């Protein structure tokens, strides 16, 4: 199952999902107010609506990284064996 073109496509798509969700986590994080740019974001109503999804972005990242890892090991094999 893992030695197919489908597996390679799944790995690629999950890598993109992981990168995008990581970026979304970074920009929805409340740790950014230390920077001058982000301090104004916290007051914005759009940011407050965007921040509501911060925890969901973490779940998307977690699931996509786990599935990505399983498919990558299945497709490429264990690099330590």
DSSP file (Angstrom, degrees, kcal/mol; ACC not computed):
  #  RESIDUE AA STRUCTURE BP1 BP2  ACC     N-H-->O    O-->H-N    N-H-->O    O-->H-N    TCO  KAPPA ALPHA  PHI   PSI    X-CA   Y-CA   Z-CA
    1    1 A X    >         0   0    0      0, 0.0     3,-0.6     0, 0.0     6,-0.3   0.000 360.0 360.0 360.0 -37.9    0.0    0.0    0.0
    2    2 A X  T 3   +     0   0    0      1,-0.2     6,-0.0    72,-0.1    72,-0.0   0.632 360.0  70.2 -81.4 -12.5    2.8    2.4    0.9
    3    3 A X  T 3  S+     0   0    0      4,-0.1     2,-0.2     3,-0.0    -1,-0.2  -0.053  82.7  98.8 -95.2  33.9    4.8    1.8   -2.3
    4    4 A X  S <> S-     0   0    0     -3,-0.6     4,-1.4     1,-0.1     3,-0.2  -0.700  85.5-112.2-115.4 167.5    2.3    3.5   -4.6
    5    5 A X  H  > S+     0   0    0     -2,-0.2     4,-2.1     1,-0.2     5,-0.2   0.819 116.4  63.3 -64.9 -31.1    2.1    7.0   -6.2
    6    6 A X  H  > S+     0   0    0      1,-0.2     4,-2.4     2,-0.2    -1,-0.2   0.907 100.3  51.3 -59.9 -43.0   -0.9    7.6   -3.9
    7    7 A X  H  > S+     0   0    0     -6,-0.3     4,-2.4     1,-0.2    -1,-0.2   0.898 108.9  50.8 -63.1 -40.8    1.3    7.3   -0.8
    8    8 A X  H  X S+     0   0    0     -4,-1.4     4,-2.1     1,-0.2    -1,-0.2   0.893 110.9  48.9 -64.0 -39.1    3.7    9.8   -2.2
    9    9 A X  H  X S+     0   0    0     -4,-2.1     4,-2.7     2,-0.2     5,-0.2   0.894 110.0  51.2 -67.0 -40.1    0.9   12.2   -2.9
   10   10 A X  H  X S+     0   0    0     -4,-2.4     4,-2.7     2,-0.2     5,-0.2   0.920 109.8  50.1 -63.0 -43.6   -0.5   11.8    0.6
   11   11 A X  H  X S+     0   0    0     -4,-2.4     4,-1.8     1,-0.2    -2,-0.2   0.922 112.6  47.2 -60.1 -44.8    3.0   12.5    2.1
   12   12 A X  H  X S+     0   0    0     -4,-2.1     4,-1.9     2,-0.2    -2,-0.2   0.929 113.6  46.3 -64.0 -47.5    3.3   15.6    0.0
   13   13 A X  H  X S+     0   0    0     -4,-2.7     4,-2.5     1,-0.2    -2,-0.2   0.905 112.3  50.8 -64.3 -41.9   -0.2   17.0    0.8
   14   14 A X  H  X S+     0   0    0     -4,-2.7     4,-2.4     1,-0.2    -1,-0.2   0.846 106.9  54.8 -66.9 -32.4    0.3   16.3    4.5
   15   15 A X  H  X S+     0   0    0     -4,-1.8     4,-2.2    -5,-0.2    -1,-0.2   0.915 110.0  46.4 -64.5 -41.9    3.6   18.1    4.5
   16   16 A X  H  X S+     0   0    0     -4,-1.9     4,-2.7     2,-0.2     5,-0.2   0.913 111.8  50.9 -66.2 -42.2    1.9   21.2    3.1
   17   17 A X  H  X S+     0   0    0     -4,-2.5     4,-2.7     1,-0.2     5,-0.2   0.904 110.4  50.4 -61.0 -41.1   -1.0   20.9    5.6
   18   18 A X  H  X S+     0   0    0     -4,-2.4     4,-2.1     2,-0.2    -2,-0.2   0.916 111.8  46.9 -63.8 -43.6    1.6   20.7    8.4
   19   19 A X  H  X S+     0   0    0     -4,-2.2     4,-2.1     2,-0.2    -2,-0.2   0.928 114.3  46.6 -64.1 -44.8    3.4   23.7    7.2
   20   20 A X  H  X S+     0   0    0     -4,-2.7     4,-2.5     1,-0.2    -2,-0.2   0.919 113.2  48.2 -65.8 -43.4    0.3   25.8    6.7
   21   21 A X  H  X S+     0   0    0     -4,-2.7     4,-2.4    -5,-0.2    -1,-0.2   0.870 109.7  53.9 -67.4 -33.7   -1.1   24.8   10.1
   22   22 A X  H  X S+     0   0    0     -4,-2.1     4,-2.2    -5,-0.2    -1,-0.2   0.905 109.9  47.1 -63.1 -41.0    2.2   25.6   11.7
   23   23 A X  H  X S+     0   0    0     -4,-2.1     4,-2.4     2,-0.2    -2,-0.2   0.900 111.6  50.8 -66.0 -41.2    2.1   29.1   10.2
   24   24 A X  H  X S+     0   0    0     -4,-2.5     4,-1.5     2,-0.2    -2,-0.2   0.890 109.9  50.4 -64.0 -38.7   -1.5   29.5   11.3
   25   25 A X  H  X S+     0   0    0     -4,-2.4     4,-0.7     2,-0.2     3,-0.2   0.931 110.0  50.9 -63.2 -45.0   -0.5   28.5   14.9
   26   26 A X  H >< S+     0   0    0     -4,-2.2     3,-0.8     1,-0.2    -2,-0.2   0.929 114.3  42.2 -58.8 -46.8    2.3   31.0   14.8
   27   27 A X  H 3< S+     0   0    0     -4,-2.4    -1,-0.2     1,-0.2    -2,-0.2   0.668 115.1  49.5 -79.9 -15.1    0.1   33.9   13.7
   28   28 A X  H 3< S+     0   0    0     -4,-1.5    -1,-0.2    -3,-0.2    -2,-0.2   0.420  87.1 113.2 -97.7   1.6   -2.7   33.0   16.0
   29   29 A X    X<  -     0   0    0     -3,-0.8     3,-0.8    -4,-0.7     4,-0.0  -0.476  62.6-146.4 -75.5 140.7   -0.5   32.7   19.1
   30   30 A X  G >  S+     0   0    0      1,-0.2     3,-0.8    -2,-0.2    -1,-0.1   0.404  88.5  83.5 -85.7   3.7   -0.9   35.2   21.8
   31   31 A X  G >  S+     0   0    0      1,-0.2     3,-0.8    -5,-0.1    -1,-0.2   0.617  74.2  76.4 -77.3 -12.3    2.9   35.0   22.5
   32   32 A X  G X   +     0   0    0     -3,-0.8     3,-2.3     1,-0.2     6,-0.4   0.604  61.4  93.8 -76.6 -12.4    3.4   37.5   19.7
   33   33 A X  G <  S+     0   0    0     -3,-0.8    -1,-0.2     1,-0.3     6,-0.2   0.709  70.1  75.6 -59.8 -15.8    2.4   40.7   21.6
   34   34 A X  G <  S+     0   0    0     -3,-0.8    -1,-0.3     4,-0.1     2,-0.2   0.811  84.8  76.2 -62.2 -28.4    6.0   41.3   22.6
   35   35 A X  S <> S-     0   0    0     -3,-2.3     4,-1.3     1,-0.1    -3,-0.0  -0.570  86.6-129.0 -83.8 150.2    6.6   42.5   19.1
   36   36 A X  H  > S+     0   0    0     -2,-0.2     4,-0.6     1,-0.2    -1,-0.1   0.844 105.7  54.0 -67.1 -33.3    5.4   45.9   18.1
   37   37 A X  H >> S+     0   0    0      1,-0.2     3,-0.7     2,-0.2     4,-0.5   0.937 110.7  44.2 -66.8 -46.2    3.7   44.6   14.9
   38   38 A X  H 3> S+     0   0    0     -6,-0.4     4,-1.3     1,-0.2     3,-0.4   0.708  95.3  76.0 -76.2 -19.9    1.6   42.0   16.7
   39   39 A X  H 3< S+     0   0    0     -4,-1.3     4,-0.4     1,-0.3    -1,-0.2   0.844  97.2  48.2 -63.0 -31.3    0.6   44.2   19.7
   40   40 A X  H XX S+     0   0    0     -3,-0.7     3,-0.7    -4,-0.6     4,-0.5   0.763 102.1  64.7 -77.4 -24.7   -1.9   46.0   17.4
   41   41 A X  H >< S+     0   0    0     -4,-0.5     3,-1.4    -3,-0.4     6,-0.3   0.881  91.2  63.8 -63.9 -37.2   -3.3   42.7   16.1
   42   42 A X  T 3< S+     0   0    0     -4,-1.3    -1,-0.2     1,-0.3    -2,-0.2   0.771 102.0  50.0 -61.4 -26.1   -4.6   41.7   19.6
   43   43 A X  T <4 S+     0   0    0     -3,-0.7    -1,-0.3    -4,-0.4     2,-0.2   0.636  89.0 102.0 -85.7 -15.1   -7.0   44.7   19.6
   44   44 A X    <X  -     0   0    0     -3,-1.4     4,-1.7    -4,-0.5    -3,-0.0  -0.499  68.3-142.5 -76.5 135.8   -8.4   43.8   16.1
   45   45 A X  H  > S+     0   0    0     -2,-0.2     4,-1.8     1,-0.2     5,-0.2   0.844 101.4  56.4 -66.1 -34.7  -11.8   42.1   16.0
   46   46 A X  H  > S+     0   0    0      1,-0.2     4,-2.3     2,-0.2    -1,-0.2   0.898 106.2  50.6 -64.2 -40.0  -10.8   40.0   13.0
   47   47 A X  H  > S+     0   0    0     -6,-0.3     4,-2.8     1,-0.2    -1,-0.2   0.895 106.6  54.7 -64.7 -39.1   -7.8   38.7   15.0
   48   48 A X  H  X S+     0   0    0     -4,-1.7     4,-0.9     2,-0.2    -1,-0.2   0.888 110.5  45.6 -62.9 -38.5  -10.1   37.8   17.9
   49   49 A X  H  < S+     0   0    0     -4,-1.8     3,-0.4     1,-0.2     4,-0.3   0.890 113.9  49.7 -68.9 -38.7  -12.3   35.7   15.6
   50   50 A X  H >< S+     0   0    0     -4,-2.3     3,-1.4     1,-0.2    -2,-0.2   0.866 104.5  58.8 -65.8 -37.7   -9.1   34.1   14.1
   51   51 A X  H >< S+     0   0    0     -4,-2.8     3,-2.2     1,-0.3     4,-0.3   0.775  88.1  74.3 -65.7 -26.4   -7.7   33.3   17.6
   52   52 A X  T 3< S+     0   0    0     -4,-0.9     3,-0.3    -3,-0.4    -1,-0.3   0.769  96.3  51.0 -57.1 -24.9  -10.8   31.2   18.4
   53   53 A X  T <> S+     0   0    0     -3,-1.4     4,-2.1    -4,-0.3    -1,-0.3   0.364  77.7 104.1 -95.1   4.8   -9.4   28.5   16.1
   54   54 A X  H <> S+     0   0    0     -3,-2.2     4,-1.3     1,-0.2    -1,-0.2   0.898  81.6  47.4 -55.8 -45.9   -5.9   28.4   17.6
   55   55 A X  H  > S+     0   0    0     -4,-0.3     4,-1.6    -3,-0.3    -1,-0.2   0.857 109.8  53.7 -66.5 -34.8   -6.6   25.1   19.5
   56   56 A X  H  > S+     0   0    0     -4,-0.2     4,-2.5     1,-0.2    -1,-0.2   0.865 102.7  57.7 -67.8 -35.4   -8.0   23.5   16.3
   57   57 A X  H  X S+     0   0    0     -4,-2.1     4,-2.4     1,-0.2    -1,-0.2   0.884 104.3  53.0 -60.7 -37.6   -4.9   24.5   14.4
   58   58 A X  H  X S+     0   0    0     -4,-1.3     4,-2.7     2,-0.2    -1,-0.2   0.916 109.0  48.3 -63.9 -42.3   -2.9   22.5   16.9
   59   59 A X  H  X S+     0   0    0     -4,-1.6     4,-2.6     2,-0.2     5,-0.3   0.903 110.8  50.8 -65.2 -40.4   -5.0   19.4   16.4
   60   60 A X  H  X S+     0   0    0     -4,-2.5     4,-2.4     1,-0.2     5,-0.2   0.928 112.4  47.3 -61.9 -44.2   -4.7   19.7   12.7
   61   61 A X  H  X S+     0   0    0     -4,-2.4     4,-2.4     2,-0.2     5,-0.2   0.935 112.4  49.3 -62.0 -47.0   -1.0   19.9   13.0
   62   62 A X  H  X S+     0   0    0     -4,-2.7     4,-2.1     1,-0.2    -2,-0.2   0.937 114.7  43.1 -59.6 -49.8   -0.8   17.0   15.4
   63   63 A X  H  X S+     0   0    0     -4,-2.6     4,-2.5     1,-0.2     5,-0.3   0.916 114.7  49.5 -65.1 -43.4   -2.9   14.7   13.2
   64   64 A X  H  X S+     0   0    0     -4,-2.4     4,-2.3    -5,-0.3    -1,-0.2   0.880 111.5  49.0 -66.7 -36.1   -1.2   15.7   10.0
   65   65 A X  H  X S+     0   0    0     -4,-2.4     4,-2.5    -5,-0.2    -1,-0.2   0.906 112.3  48.2 -69.1 -40.5    2.3   15.1   11.4
   66   66 A X  H  X S+     0   0    0     -4,-2.1     4,-2.3    -5,-0.2    -2,-0.2   0.950 116.1  42.3 -64.3 -48.6    1.4   11.7   12.8
   67   67 A X  H  X S+     0   0    0     -4,-2.5     4,-2.5     1,-0.2     5,-0.2   0.901 113.7  53.1 -65.9 -39.6   -0.2   10.5    9.6
   68   68 A X  H  X S+     0   0    0     -4,-2.3     4,-2.6    -5,-0.3    -1,-0.2   0.915 110.1  48.5 -59.1 -44.2    2.7   12.1    7.5
   69   69 A X  H  X S+     0   0    0     -4,-2.5     4,-2.5     2,-0.2     5,-0.2   0.901 110.8  49.7 -64.3 -42.1    5.2   10.2    9.7
   70   70 A X  H  X S+     0   0    0     -4,-2.3     4,-2.3     1,-0.2    -2,-0.2   0.933 114.8  43.7 -63.2 -46.1    3.4    6.9    9.3
   71   71 A X  H  X S+     0   0    0     -4,-2.5     4,-2.5     2,-0.2     5,-0.2   0.890 113.2  51.8 -67.2 -38.8    3.2    7.2    5.5
   72   72 A X  H  X S+     0   0    0     -4,-2.6     4,-3.1    -5,-0.2     5,-0.5   0.924 112.9  44.1 -65.6 -43.6    6.8    8.5    5.2
   73   73 A X  H  X S+     0   0    0     -4,-2.5     4,-1.9     1,-0.2    -1,-0.2   0.899 115.7  48.8 -67.3 -39.1    8.1    5.5    7.2
   74   74 A X  H  < S+     0   0    0     -4,-2.3    -2,-0.2    -5,-0.2    -1,-0.2   0.860 118.3  40.0 -66.0 -35.1    5.9    3.1    5.3
   75   75 A X  H  < S+     0   0    0     -4,-2.5    -2,-0.2    -5,-0.2    -3,-0.2   0.908 131.2  23.6 -81.1 -44.3    7.0    4.6    1.9
   76   76 A X  H  < S-     0   0    0     -4,-3.1    -3,-0.2    -5,-0.2    -2,-0.2   0.660 104.5-128.5 -97.9 -19.1   10.7    5.1    2.6
   77   77 A X     <  -     0   0    0     -4,-1.9     2,-0.5    -5,-0.5    -1,-0.2  -0.193  43.9 -45.5  91.0 171.2   11.3    2.6    5.3
   78   78 A X    >   -     0   0    0      1,-0.1     3,-1.2    -4,-0.1    -5,-0.0  -0.664  45.7-155.5 -78.4 120.0   12.9    3.0    8.7
   79   79 A X  T 3  S+     0   0    0     -2,-0.5    -1,-0.1     1,-0.2    -2,-0.0   0.657  89.6  56.0 -72.3 -13.2   16.1    5.0    8.2
   80   80 A X  T 3         0   0    0      1,-0.2    -1,-0.2    -3,-0.0    -2,-0.0   0.353 360.0 360.0-100.8   4.6   17.7    3.5   11.4
   81   81 A X    <         0   0    0     -3,-1.2    -1,-0.2     0, 0.0    -2,-0.1   0.476 360.0 360.0 -97.6 360.0   17.4   -0.1   10.5
